[in-house]
Amino acid sequence: MMIDTNNVSIESLRKAYDFRSSAYDKTVAISELEYHKKALDKIQWHSHLKILEVATGPGRVLLEIAKRTGNAEPIYGIELSKRMLELAEKRMVQNGYENIVLKQGDCRHLPWTDNSFDILYNGYMMDLIPADDMQDILKEMYRVLKPGGKLIMVNMSKNEESNSSFLEHLYQFLPKLLVLYIMGNCRPVLMKEPVSIAGFVNIAREYHHGKHPTEIIIANKE
């Protein structure tokens, strides 16, 4: 099982990630990148894929995706925090990838039509989502993927469902404001079952223990 999040409004999350954006980019985003690369390396990339990253953060993963696919097709991204989005756009342009479409918005309402994308990538976001909202978000991801399209998800996690992890204890021990501004409101999640409930198939989970205990979930839209 997994613990639920503290009750934090979307606006409070946006403000916290705006505030944390510069420090996050120079610290957490760098240390998490090795796990993103492990996930990205599991996919056969080519230049004509239509790709969406949900929760782009400061754009470090978006850049890794662009390096693997080139600049032939636009790469799409959506992010709640305006300051994170500004960092992502600046990073992409500075590295010569201007064929991007970035939007500020909420993952509960993705501003694209049904069956739009070949690949949807989402990293370290579901771990800050309340359990009650997970299915709505996963169904939005399912909706915008093409039939047979691939979901790639990277989450703060733990080894076994029965374990109570240090990060869960820390999440429950710290004052809520510190959880929001230091931990980003993130706690370990186990997403294989929720992804299955949302209708995805061919679901594979790989767990990596280390400084950022992480699960990689790969699945397909039926």
C-alpha positions in Angstrom: 0.0 0.0 0.0 1.0 3.6 -0.3 0.3 6.6 1.9 -1.8 9.5 0.5 -0.6 13.1 0.0 -1.3 16.0 2.3 -4.2 18.1 1.2 -2.6 20.8 -0.9 -4.4 22.9 -3.5 -3.2 23.1 -7.1 -2.5 26.8 -6.7 -0.3 26.0 -3.6 1.6 23.4 -5.7 2.1 25.9 -8.5 3.5 28.5 -6.1 5.8 26.0 -4.4 7.3 24.8 -7.7 7.7 28.3 -9.0 9.6 29.1 -5.8 11.7 25.9 -6.0 12.3 26.0 -9.8 15.9 27.4 -9.9 17.2 25.3 -7.0 15.3 22.2 -8.2 17.0 22.6 -11.6 20.5 22.7 -10.1 20.0 19.9 -7.6 17.1 17.4 -7.7 16.6 17.5 -11.5 20.3 16.6 -12.0 20.3 13.8 -9.5 17.1 12.3 -10.9 18.4 12.4 -14.5 20.1 9.0 -14.3 16.8 7.3 -13.6 15.2 9.2 -16.5 17.9 8.0 -18.8 17.4 4.4 -17.7 13.7 4.8 -18.7 14.5 6.6 -22.0 17.0 3.9 -22.9 14.2 1.3 -22.9 12.5 2.9 -25.9 13.4 2.7 -29.6 13.3 6.4 -30.6 13.0 7.8 -34.1 12.5 11.1 -35.7 8.8 10.8 -36.6 7.3 10.0 -33.2 4.8 12.5 -31.8 5.8 12.9 -28.2 4.3 14.6 -25.1 6.0 15.1 -21.8 3.6 15.8 -19.0 5.3 17.7 -16.2 8.3 19.0 -18.1 9.9 20.6 -15.0 13.0 22.6 -16.0 13.3 20.7 -19.3 16.3 18.3 -18.7 14.3 15.3 -19.8 12.7 17.1 -22.7 16.3 17.8 -23.9 17.2 14.2 -23.6 14.2 13.2 -25.6 15.1 15.8 -28.3 18.6 14.4 -28.5 17.2 11.0 -29.3 14.6 12.1 -31.8 16.1 15.2 -33.5 14.2 18.2 -34.6 12.0 16.9 -37.4 8.8 16.8 -35.4 7.6 19.1 -32.7 8.0 17.9 -29.1 5.2 18.8 -26.8 5.2 19.5 -23.1 2.9 20.7 -20.4 3.9 22.0 -16.9 2.0 23.5 -14.0 4.7 25.9 -13.0 5.4 29.0 -15.2 8.9 29.4 -13.9 9.7 25.7 -14.6 8.3 26.1 -18.1 10.5 29.2 -18.7 13.6 27.2 -17.7 12.5 24.4 -20.0 12.0 26.7 -23.0 15.3 28.5 -22.4 17.2 25.1 -22.1 15.7 23.8 -25.4 16.4 26.9 -27.4 20.0 27.3 -26.1 20.6 23.7 -27.3 19.2 24.3 -30.7 15.8 22.7 -30.3 13.3 25.3 -31.2 10.7 22.9 -32.7 8.8 22.6 -29.4 5.3 23.3 -28.2 5.1 24.0 -24.5 2.0 24.8 -22.5 1.3 25.9 -19.0 -1.6 23.8 -17.6 -2.9 21.1 -15.3 -2.5 17.4 -16.2 -6.1 16.7 -15.2 -7.1 18.6 -18.4 -4.7 18.0 -21.2 -5.3 20.5 -24.1 -5.0 18.0 -26.9 -7.4 15.9 -28.9 -8.0 12.1 -28.5 -5.4 9.8 -30.0 -2.7 12.5 -30.6 0.6 11.0 -29.4 2.8 8.0 -30.0 4.6 8.4 -26.6 3.7 10.1 -23.4 6.5 10.6 -20.8 5.8 11.5 -17.2 8.5 11.7 -14.5 8.2 12.2 -10.8 4.7 13.7 -10.9 2.3 11.0 -9.8 4.2 10.8 -6.4 2.7 14.2 -5.5 -0.8 13.4 -6.8 -3.6 12.5 -4.3 -4.8 9.0 -4.7 -8.3 10.2 -5.5 -7.0 12.1 -8.6 -4.8 9.4 -10.1 -7.4 7.7 -12.2 -8.7 11.0 -13.8 -5.1 11.9 -14.7 -4.3 8.4 -16.0 -7.4 8.4 -18.1 -6.4 11.8 -19.6 -3.0 10.3 -20.5 -4.8 7.3 -22.0 -7.1 9.5 -24.0 -4.4 11.5 -25.7 -2.3 8.5 -26.6 -2.8 6.8 -30.0 -4.0 3.2 -30.0 -0.9 1.1 -29.2 0.8 4.3 -27.9 3.3 4.0 -25.1 3.2 5.4 -21.6 6.6 5.8 -19.8 6.4 6.8 -16.2 9.1 7.4 -13.6 8.0 7.7 -10.0 9.4 8.0 -6.5 8.7 4.5 -5.2 9.6 1.7 -2.8 10.6 -2.0 -3.2 7.6 -3.8 -1.9 4.0 -2.8 -1.2 4.2 -4.1 2.3 7.2 -2.0 3.2 7.0 1.2 5.0 9.9 3.3 3.7 12.0 6.0 5.3 10.6 8.6 2.8 7.1 7.7 3.9 8.0 8.2 7.6 9.7 11.5 6.7 6.7 12.7 4.7 4.4 12.0 7.7 6.8 13.4 10.3 7.6 16.8 8.8 5.3 19.8 9.0 3.1 20.1 5.9 4.8 23.3 4.7 8.2 21.7 4.8 6.9 18.6 3.0 5.6 20.9 0.2 8.7 23.1 -0.1 11.5 20.6 0.7 10.0 17.3 -0.6 7.8 18.9 -3.2 4.8 17.1 -1.6 6.2 13.8 -3.0 5.9 10.4 -1.4 6.6 6.9 -2.7 3.9 5.5 -4.9 3.2 2.1 -6.6 1.6 2.8 -9.9 1.4 -0.6 -11.7 -2.1 -1.4 -10.4 -3.5 2.1 -11.0 -2.1 2.1 -14.6 -3.8 -1.2 -15.1 -7.1 0.0 -13.7 -7.0 3.0 -16.2 -7.0 0.5 -19.1 -3.3 0.2 -20.0 -1.9 -3.1 -21.1 1.5 -4.8 -21.4 2.5 -3.1 -18.1 6.1 -3.6 -16.9 7.6 -2.3 -13.7 11.3 -2.0 -12.8 12.5 -0.9 -9.4 15.8 0.9 -8.8 17.0 1.4 -5.3 19.4 4.2 -4.7 19.6 7.8 -3.6 16.2 8.3 -5.3 14.2 5.0 -4.9 12.4 4.9 -8.2 10.1 2.7 -10.3 9.9 2.8 -14.1 6.5 1.9 -15.5 6.1 1.2 -19.2 2.7 0.4 -20.7 0.6 0.6 -23.9 -2.8 1.9 -24.7 -4.8 -0.9 -26.0 
